[in-house]
Amino acid sequence: MLKNILLVGLGGGIGSILRYCSSLLINSKYFPWSTFLVNIMGSFIIGLVIAFSLRDGSFSNNWKLFLATGICGGFTTFSAFSAENLTLFQNGKYGMAILYMILSFVLGIIAVFLGYQLAIKN
């Protein structure tokens, strides 16, 4: 258990550093390119990790924890969201996937707005 926590923590630290560096390298006032690109890249990478872990028996759970949960999790939470939706679609739970996407998007925006409003009023 401790080894798993350390793998996720190390990967998460690396992912967070990469995320920060991407925001330094990709700076735009007109469109949030850094976040957009990080989310797409993280989703692509987590897709690769999932496929390799399913296809190759030698791809250990340690690598999956380090790469998917750690690096991709630190890099972007959008990748985990995308992977969860893929799983729902693969399991034929189309309505659940669409509901999850819509609720996550709408409630996420509302939560950001409410948190912002709460913080600026205090």
MIDREN-228306 format. One record per residue: residue number from 0; chain; x, y, z of N, C-alpha, C in turn. Coordinates in steps of 0.2 Angstrom, whole numbers, always signed. Layout:
BEGIN
NODE, k, c, nc1, nc2, nc3, cac1, cac2, cac3, cc1, cc2, cc3
NODE, NUM, A, X, Y, Z, X, Y, Z, X, Y, Z .
...
// end
This chain:
BEGIN
NODE, k, c, nc1, nc2, nc3, cac1, cac2, cac3, cc1, cc2, cc3
NODE, 0, A, +4, -6, +0, +0, +0, +0, +4, +6, +0 .
NODE, 1, A, +9, +7, +4, +14, +12, +4, +17, +13, -2 .
NODE, 2, A, +19, +8, -5, +23, +8, -12, +18, +11, -17 .
NODE, 3, A, +12, +9, -17, +7, +12, -22, +6, +20, -21 .
NODE, 4, A, +6, +22, -14, +5, +29, -13, +11, +33, -15 .
NODE, 5, A, +17, +30, -14, +23, +33, -16, +23, +34, -24 .
NODE, 6, A, +21, +29, -27, +21, +29, -35, +17, +34, -37 .
NODE, 7, A, +11, +34, -34, +6, +40, -36, +8, +47, -35 .
NODE, 8, A, +11, +47, -29, +14, +54, -27, +19, +56, -31 .
NODE, 9, A, +24, +52, -32, +30, +54, -37, +27, +55, -44 .
NODE, 10, A, +23, +51, -47, +20, +53, -53, +16, +59, -53 .
NODE, 11, A, +12, +60, -48, +8, +66, -47, +12, +73, -47 .
NODE, 12, A, +18, +72, -43, +23, +78, -43, +26, +79, -50 .
NODE, 13, A, +27, +74, -53, +30, +75, -60, +25, +78, -65 .
NODE, 14, A, +19, +76, -64, +13, +78, -68, +12, +86, -67 .
NODE, 15, A, +12, +87, -60, +11, +94, -58, +16, +99, -61 .
NODE, 16, A, +22, +97, -61, +28, +101, -63, +27, +102, -71 .
NODE, 17, A, +25, +96, -74, +24, +97, -82, +18, +102, -83 .
NODE, 18, A, +13, +101, -79, +7, +106, -80, +10, +113, -79 .
NODE, 19, A, +13, +114, -74, +16, +121, -73, +20, +124, -79 .
NODE, 20, A, +25, +119, -81, +29, +121, -86, +26, +123, -93 .
NODE, 21, A, +20, +119, -94, +16, +120, -100, +13, +127, -100 .
NODE, 22, A, +11, +129, -94, +8, +135, -93, +13, +141, -94 .
NODE, 23, A, +19, +140, -93, +24, +145, -94, +26, +145, -101 .
NODE, 24, A, +26, +139, -105, +28, +139, -112, +23, +141, -116 .
NODE, 25, A, +16, +140, -114, +11, +141, -119, +6, +146, -115 .
NODE, 26, A, +7, +152, -117, +4, +158, -114, +0, +162, -119 .
NODE, 27, A, -7, +162, -118, -11, +165, -123, -17, +169, -119 .
NODE, 28, A, -18, +175, -121, -24, +179, -118, -30, +177, -121 .
NODE, 29, A, -30, +175, -127, -36, +174, -131, -40, +167, -130 .
NODE, 30, A, -36, +162, -129, -39, +155, -128, -35, +151, -123 .
NODE, 31, A, -37, +148, -118, -33, +144, -114, -30, +138, -117 .
NODE, 32, A, -25, +139, -121, -22, +134, -125, -18, +129, -121 .
NODE, 33, A, -15, +132, -115, -11, +127, -111, -16, +122, -108 .
NODE, 34, A, -21, +124, -105, -26, +119, -102, -29, +115, -107 .
NODE, 35, A, -31, +117, -112, -34, +113, -118, -29, +108, -120 .
NODE, 36, A, -23, +110, -122, -18, +105, -124, -16, +100, -119 .
NODE, 37, A, -15, +102, -113, -14, +97, -107, -19, +92, -106 .
NODE, 38, A, -25, +95, -107, -31, +90, -106, -31, +85, -112 .
NODE, 39, A, -30, +87, -118, -30, +82, -124, -24, +78, -123 .
NODE, 40, A, -18, +80, -122, -12, +76, -121, -13, +71, -115 .
NODE, 41, A, -16, +73, -110, -17, +69, -104, -22, +63, -106 .
NODE, 42, A, -27, +65, -109, -32, +60, -111, -29, +55, -116 .
NODE, 43, A, -25, +57, -121, -21, +53, -125, -16, +48, -122 .
NODE, 44, A, -13, +51, -117, -8, +47, -113, -11, +41, -109 .
NODE, 45, A, -17, +43, -106, -20, +39, -101, -24, +33, -106 .
NODE, 46, A, -26, +35, -112, -28, +30, -117, -23, +25, -118 .
NODE, 47, A, -17, +27, -120, -11, +23, -121, -10, +18, -115 .
NODE, 48, A, -10, +21, -109, -8, +17, -103, -13, +12, -102 .
NODE, 49, A, -20, +13, -103, -25, +9, -102, -24, +3, -107 .
NODE, 50, A, -23, +5, -114, -22, +0, -119, -16, -5, -118 .
NODE, 51, A, -11, -2, -116, -5, -6, -115, -6, -11, -109 .
NODE, 52, A, -9, -8, -103, -10, -12, -98, -15, -18, -99 .
NODE, 53, A, -20, -17, -104, -24, -22, -106, -21, -27, -111 .
NODE, 54, A, -17, -25, -115, -14, -29, -120, -8, -33, -118 .
NODE, 55, A, -4, -30, -114, +3, -33, -112, +3, -35, -105 .
NODE, 56, A, +3, -41, -104, +3, -44, -97, +9, -42, -93 .
NODE, 57, A, +14, -40, -96, +20, -37, -93, +20, -30, -90 .
NODE, 58, A, +15, -27, -92, +14, -20, -90, +11, -20, -83 .
NODE, 59, A, +15, -19, -78, +13, -20, -71, +8, -14, -69 .
NODE, 60, A, +4, -16, -64, +0, -11, -60, +4, -5, -58 .
NODE, 61, A, +10, -6, -56, +15, -1, -53, +15, +5, -59 .
NODE, 62, A, +16, +2, -65, +17, +7, -70, +10, +11, -72 .
NODE, 63, A, +5, +7, -71, -2, +10, -72, -3, +16, -67 .
NODE, 64, A, -1, +14, -60, -2, +19, -55, +2, +25, -56 .
NODE, 65, A, +9, +24, -58, +13, +29, -59, +11, +34, -65 .
NODE, 66, A, +10, +30, -70, +9, +34, -76, +1, +37, -77 .
NODE, 67, A, -4, +33, -76, -11, +35, -76, -13, +39, -70 .
NODE, 68, A, -13, +36, -64, -15, +39, -58, -11, +45, -56 .
NODE, 69, A, -4, +44, -57, +1, +49, -54, +2, +54, -59 .
NODE, 70, A, +6, +53, -65, +8, +58, -69, +1, +61, -73 .
NODE, 71, A, -3, +57, -76, -9, +60, -79, -13, +63, -74 .
NODE, 72, A, -14, +61, -68, -18, +64, -63, -15, +71, -61 .
NODE, 73, A, -9, +71, -60, -6, +77, -58, -6, +82, -64 .
NODE, 74, A, -5, +80, -70, -5, +84, -76, -12, +86, -78 .
NODE, 75, A, -17, +82, -77, -24, +84, -78, -29, +79, -75 .
NODE, 76, A, -34, +82, -72, -39, +77, -70, -44, +75, -76 .
NODE, 77, A, -43, +79, -81, -48, +78, -87, -46, +71, -90 .
NODE, 78, A, -40, +69, -90, -38, +63, -92, -42, +57, -89 .
NODE, 79, A, -43, +57, -82, -46, +52, -79, -54, +53, -80 .
NODE, 80, A, -56, +59, -81, -63, +59, -83, -65, +56, -90 .
NODE, 81, A, -60, +57, -94, -61, +55, -101, -60, +47, -101 .
NODE, 82, A, -56, +44, -97, -55, +37, -97, -61, +34, -94 .
NODE, 83, A, -64, +37, -88, -70, +35, -85, -76, +35, -90 .
NODE, 84, A, -77, +40, -94, -82, +40, -99, -81, +35, -105 .
NODE, 85, A, -75, +33, -107, -73, +28, -111, -76, +21, -109 .
NODE, 86, A, -74, +20, -102, -76, +14, -99, -84, +13, -99 .
NODE, 87, A, -87, +19, -97, -95, +19, -98, -97, +17, -105 .
NODE, 88, A, -94, +20, -110, -96, +19, -117, -95, +12, -119 .
NODE, 89, A, -89, +9, -117, -87, +2, -118, -92, -3, -115 .
NODE, 90, A, -95, -1, -109, -99, -5, -106, -106, -4, -108 .
NODE, 91, A, -108, +0, -113, -114, +1, -116, -118, +5, -111 .
NODE, 92, A, -115, +9, -107, -119, +14, -102, -119, +21, -105 .
NODE, 93, A, -122, +21, -111, -122, +28, -115, -125, +33, -111 .
NODE, 94, A, -131, +32, -109, -135, +37, -105, -131, +39, -99 .
NODE, 95, A, -128, +35, -95, -124, +36, -89, -118, +41, -91 .
NODE, 96, A, -115, +39, -97, -109, +43, -99, -111, +50, -101 .
NODE, 97, A, -116, +51, -105, -119, +57, -107, -121, +61, -100 .
NODE, 98, A, -124, +58, -96, -126, +61, -90, -120, +64, -86 .
NODE, 99, A, -115, +59, -85, -109, +61, -81, -106, +67, -85 .
NODE, 100, A, -105, +67, -91, -102, +72, -95, -106, +79, -93 .
NODE, 101, A, -112, +79, -94, -116, +85, -94, -116, +88, -87 .
NODE, 102, A, -117, +83, -82, -117, +85, -75, -110, +88, -73 .
NODE, 103, A, -105, +84, -75, -98, +86, -73, -97, +93, -76 .
NODE, 104, A, -98, +94, -82, -97, +101, -85, -101, +106, -82 .
NODE, 105, A, -108, +105, -81, -112, +111, -79, -111, +112, -71 .
NODE, 106, A, -111, +107, -67, -110, +108, -60, -103, +110, -59 .
NODE, 107, A, -98, +108, -63, -91, +111, -62, -91, +118, -63 .
NODE, 108, A, -94, +121, -68, -94, +128, -70, -98, +131, -64 .
NODE, 109, A, -103, +129, -62, -107, +132, -56, -103, +132, -50 .
NODE, 110, A, -99, +126, -48, -95, +126, -42, -90, +131, -43 .
NODE, 111, A, -86, +132, -48, -81, +137, -49, -84, +144, -48 .
NODE, 112, A, -90, +145, -51, -93, +152, -50, -95, +153, -42 .
NODE, 113, A, -98, +148, -39, -100, +149, -32, -94, +150, -28 .
NODE, 114, A, -89, +146, -29, -83, +147, -25, -80, +154, -26 .
NODE, 115, A, -80, +156, -32, -77, +162, -34, -81, +168, -30 .
NODE, 116, A, -88, +167, -31, -92, +172, -27, -91, +172, -20 .
NODE, 117, A, -91, +166, -17, -90, +166, -10, -83, +169, -8 .
NODE, 118, A, -78, +168, -11, -71, +171, -10, -71, +178, -11 .
NODE, 119, A, -74, +181, -16, -74, +188, -17, -78, +192, -12 .
NODE, 120, A, -83, +189, -9, -88, +193, -4, -85, +192, +3 .
NODE, 121, A, -80, +189, +4, -77, +188, +11, -70, +191, +11 .
// end
